[in-house]
Amino acid sequence: MSFELIQATQYNLTMSAAFHAGQVKSFAAKLSKGIEEMLNADDAADEWGTSCEVGDDGITLRISTPFGEARAIAVIQLIDGYIGARYIIEKVVASESGEPTFRQVWAVRITGDGKVTSDDGANVIYRANAISGQERYNGATAVALSAVYAIATDQGYYVAK
């Protein structure tokens, strides 16, 4: 395996990582809270059969749907020259040995300035720091319903023993 020299202009992008990662994590926590509120709402629980719980870190989610169990995680990365996150939905499926494992089924990006975008960055879904509560609600709803759809359409499954 060969490794190329990393230039100063490249590694300098990581110099203020603690600050920027903290900002991005706060936006991810807002998204997780919005998804949790949406999937645990009385109508959603009754009609869609969903439930959701934010983990101790304030970001990770456990999602339960009629189509299987899943989780959401935020992975801090250097994306297109900026510190951001991929907010990844992973469904629990059976491995070849029959053990449970997580498989990525969908993702969005969270930028350093709070935009939640499609995974390719082309479409802004909403801004996590928007002044409008309605914009934040609509955005979290779009992400939550997209996650449920991605879980539903994935052919993987896991049945506990």
Backbone hydrogen bonds, N-H to C=O, Kabsch-Sander energy under -0.5 kcal/mol:
donor,donor_aa,acceptor,acceptor_aa,energy
7,Q,5,L,-0.5
10,Q,7,Q,-1.1
11,Y,7,Q,-2.2
12,N,8,A,-2.2
13,L,10,Q,-1.4
14,T,11,Y,-1.6
15,M,12,N,-1.5
17,A,14,T,-1.5
20,H,16,S,-2.1
21,A,17,A,-3.1
22,G,18,A,-1.8
23,Q,19,F,-1.9
24,V,20,H,-2.5
25,K,21,A,-2.6
26,S,22,G,-1.8
27,F,23,Q,-1.8
28,A,24,V,-2.4
29,A,25,K,-2.4
30,K,26,S,-1.8
31,L,27,F,-2.1
32,S,28,A,-2.7
33,K,29,A,-2.4
34,G,30,K,-2.3
35,I,31,L,-2.5
36,E,32,S,-2.7
37,E,33,K,-2.5
38,M,34,G,-2.1
39,L,35,I,-3.0
40,N,36,E,-1.7
41,A,37,E,-0.6
41,A,38,M,-0.8
45,A,41,A,-3.0
46,D,42,D,-2.4
47,E,43,D,-3.1
48,W,43,D,-0.5
48,W,44,A,-2.2
49,G,44,A,-1.1
50,T,44,A,-0.9
51,S,64,S,-1.8
53,E,62,R,-2.0
55,G,60,T,-3.9
58,G,55,G,-2.1
61,L,72,A,-2.1
62,R,53,E,-2.2
63,I,61,L,-0.5
63,I,70,A,-2.9
64,S,51,S,-2.9
65,T,68,G,-1.4
68,G,65,T,-1.5
70,A,63,I,-2.6
71,R,90,E,-2.4
72,A,61,L,-1.6
73,I,88,I,-2.1
75,V,73,I,-0.5
75,V,86,R,-2.6
76,I,74,A,-0.6
77,Q,84,G,-2.5
79,I,77,Q,-0.8
79,I,82,Y,-3.4
80,D,78,L,-0.5
82,Y,79,I,-1.7
84,G,77,Q,-2.8
84,G,82,Y,-0.5
85,A,110,I,-2.3
86,R,75,V,-2.1
87,Y,85,A,-0.6
87,Y,108,V,-2.9
88,I,73,I,-2.8
88,I,86,R,-0.8
89,I,106,W,-3.1
90,E,71,R,-3.0
90,E,88,I,-0.6
91,K,103,R,-2.7
92,V,69,E,-2.8
93,V,91,K,-0.6
93,V,101,T,-3.1
94,A,157,Y,-2.2
95,S,99,E,-3.2
98,G,95,S,-1.8
101,T,93,V,-2.6
103,R,91,K,-2.5
105,V,89,I,-2.9
106,W,89,I,-1.3
108,V,87,Y,-1.9
109,R,117,T,-2.2
110,I,85,A,-2.7
111,T,115,K,-2.7
114,G,111,T,-1.9
116,V,126,Y,-3.1
117,T,109,R,-2.3
117,T,115,K,-0.6
118,S,123,N,-2.5
119,D,107,A,-0.7
121,G,118,S,-2.3
125,I,116,V,-3.2
125,I,123,N,-0.5
126,Y,116,V,-1.5
128,A,114,G,-3.6
128,A,126,Y,-0.5
130,A,127,R,-1.9
133,G,131,I,-0.5
136,R,132,S,-1.8
137,Y,133,G,-2.6
138,N,134,Q,-3.0
139,G,135,E,-2.4
140,A,136,R,-2.7
141,T,137,Y,-2.4
142,A,138,N,-2.3
143,V,139,G,-2.2
144,A,140,A,-2.8
145,L,141,T,-2.8
146,S,142,A,-1.9
147,A,143,V,-2.4
148,V,144,A,-2.3
149,Y,145,L,-2.3
150,A,146,S,-2.6
151,I,147,A,-2.4
152,A,148,V,-2.5
153,T,149,Y,-2.4
154,D,150,A,-1.0
160,A,158,Y,-0.5
